[in-house]
Amino acid sequence: MTLRWSRKSLYLGLLYSAFIIVIYELTEIQFTLPWEPISVIGIAVAFYLGFKNNSSYDRTWEARKIWGAIVNDSRTFASAVMGLMENNELEELAMIKRDLIFRHLAWLISLKYGLRAKRSWEHDEDPYKLKFAPAFVEEFKNGYEQEIQKYLAQEELKKLKVKTNLSTHLLNNQTAQIKKLEDKALISDYKLVWFHQLIGKFYDSQGMCERIKNFPLPRQYASTALWMNYVFCALIPFGLLSIFEASPVLHVWLTIPFSGLIIWVFFLMDRIGDYSENPFEASYNDVPIASITRAIEIDLLEMLEHEDIPKPYPVENGFLM
């Protein structure tokens, strides 16, 4: 699977090396270069790629930690809604609990779709055409409205659709609804403060996700690593040619597979870092926020003892979305 994902650099590396060796064999031009300075360049490129990949991994791991916090805070919020309200004899209490939890699920879904929206610096893969995750694509094609209208009243959804950031205003409506509970003496002042703290955590998590989504890895790091990689990989066949040419046992044609392999390894490292920079763009190695959202959805609906509980997203071709 990894080879299929990165085969282009392998094929081009082999083709480029073969071109150099063919020209070398057909002409008397000396193509060889000493390997020592090339290896020094390779060490510098490897260090730079390592720095880039570490920075990219930090972005992905931070995104995963944020969504881990969203999972925990969502369960805490639902538990608070289900068990920390007073005046339990009120007939409309079940409806109030349902509305609060449903609005939270609507916030999760809107955040998921907001983070999946494309940015100009992200990769060209269309999230609606991901062949490796057809179940995800089928649901994602329908858009956020079909998912969110299960949990939000049409009137409220209509008002919020015109807002720039739907997720932010859903949390704002949630805050206003919780304040009404305190006005009706359904919760104490202490519990009101606790609910506001939970809403504040959701704002924090949303803001941290938007920070990663809306600010790419600085180009001076990402692009420089790529061009350094091109320079180093362009020199590899010339350096290996000098080694194989001087050996009484080895043959110059061995330059082709070894050069292709080294070029592939370096471009594979660069590609891994490149695809880790943006953990919310719906590609192979992203944080599976759709599956995480669905897991939270199942947990909260089961707390409500709701009848219509969706199925988890399946693992398709080794991937969760």
Secondary structure, 3 states (H helix, E strand, C coil): CHHHHCHHHHHHHHHHHHHHHHHHHHCCCCCCCCHHHHHHHHHHHHHHHHHHHHHHHHHHHHHHHHHHHHHHHHHHHHHHHHHCCCCCCCCCHHHHHHHHHHHHHHHHHHHHHHHHCCCCCCCCCCHHHCCCCHHHHHHHCCHHHHHHCCCCCHHHHHHHCCCCCHHHHHHHHHHHHHHHHHHCCCCCHHHHHHHHHHHHHHHHHHHHHHHHHHCCCCHHHHHHHHHHHHHHHHHHHHHHHHHHHHCCCCCHHHHHHHHHHHHHHHHHHHHHHHHHCCCCCCCCCCCCHHHHHHHHHHHHHHHHCCCCCCCCCCCECCECC
